Amino acid sequence: MRHIRTVAQLLLMLLVTSVLAAAQAKDMSNEERNQVEVMLSQVARDVPKHYYDPKLHGVDWQAKISQAREQIKQEKSLNMAMAHVAAALDSLNDSHTYLIPPSRPYTLDHGWTIQMIGDKCYVTRVRPNGDADTHGVKPGDQLVAINGYRIGRENLRKIEYAFNILRPLPELTITLRDPQGATRKAVLEATFRQRAHAQDLDANTMMKMWLDEEDWVREQRIRTVSYGDDLLIAKLPSFMFGQEDVDKLISAARKHKALILDLRQNPGGAVEMLNAMVGSLFDHDVKICDRVARDSAKATLAKSNHHRFEGKLFVLIDSKSASAAELLARVVQLEKRGIVIGDRSSGMVMEARMYSYEAGIDMLMFYAAAITDANLIMTDGQSLEHVGVTPDEVAVASAADLASGRDPVLAHAAEMAGVKITPEDAGKIFPYEWPKD
């Protein structure tokens, strides 16, 4: 299936450089240098071939590649060398074009979740007994800076990409401001979790890989809660589900007068599932957008489902709603089908393909690159990229709400649908599920 991908944009080279330089483990071998040079050559070849804009937004691509090639020759660290490849892709300023470095044999968990609410970044959850909890980090604390970099909407995703994907850091120095205004610093040390390796296919490893996959599928499931025949609330963590899941959800929704689709923190997913959801909410065929590729433009249409939901519709979004989630919310607005409530979405709305590569002879390095092959233009003639969806009603949680686990946004939407739910009870409807150790 084609996907509307959502990932953090890359850091500016200054940020990437400082992050990776601080964590260099050893000098790069000649073979590793050759592998990164091959990586750069493969990316340099495929971006002009597949990128949706043949002019590359006016970027002098060959000059960027030449610069990266010279920088790689001077580097001593493998991580720093790969950072130059990532920086070349970053020059396109495209949310869906990025480097996926070789996977690491471990994951890191600092024991918290963070996100932008309005124009500030907040700690939204703290894992019990995790390192953030141990250092007194609390939900509702404002995250002012990570490793000296001040946080804002324009750079949080880049910082998360650098620290979590490009070069995961086992230690973060954070600056926090509590709800009373007091500022403090803390150093978080991540918990390591070893990944299972396909090359070590003993019974235990196979079981571990199977359980990891099972956990991922469980995390993507649609969760619902019903309030008589008045309201169904559905939490969609992504659009990585199947047609049978859409059918089941809509069948349940048809028994209710109103439906709340909670797309907060939904990063997007399969185009087919976006089309299925849209088609199940309208009594007519709907044009979602125009898919504008380098040599063609084609409308993306959602066919109306005869077993559609026709009641009142409310859509919740936030700063982590991205890609397909943003498209659905914007279609609901443009078609005047329902009310969108929450915070401005991420503005990461393009369509991309993933390209897999390998480099090396004695020791293979596997990596990939996502390359945007289409811009998505809404029926109002606008792209959501870097813009996002502005809700019909802006509603966000306060620091005090986060600290106490209240969800005033969901409570407000329920009240608009005719059902009274307290913010305290709304915060308990879909308990957050931490990844298993």
Buried (B, 14 or more C-beta within 10 A) or exposed (E): EEBBBBBBBBBBBEBBBBBBBEBBEEEBEEEBBBBBBBBBBBBBEBBBEBBBBEEBEEBEBEEBBEBBBEBBEEBEBBBBBBBBBBBBBBBBEBBBBBBBBBEEEEBBBBBBBBBBBBEBBBBBBBBEEBBBBEBEBBBBBBBBBBBEBEBEBEBBBBBBBBBBBBBBBEBBEBBBBBBEEEEBEBEBBBBEEEEBEEEEEEEEBEEBBEEBEEEEEEEBBBBBEBBEEBBBBBBBBBBBBEEEBBBBBBEBBBEBBBBBBBBBBBBBBBBBBBBBBBBBBBEEEBBBBBBBBBEEEEEBEBBBBEEBBEBBBBBBBBBBBBBBBBBBBBBBBBBEBBBBBBBBBBBBBBBBBEBEBBBEEEEEBEBBBBBBBBBBBBBEEEBBBBBBBBBBEEBBBBBEBBBBBBBBBBBBBBEBBEBEBEBBBBBEBBEEEEEEE
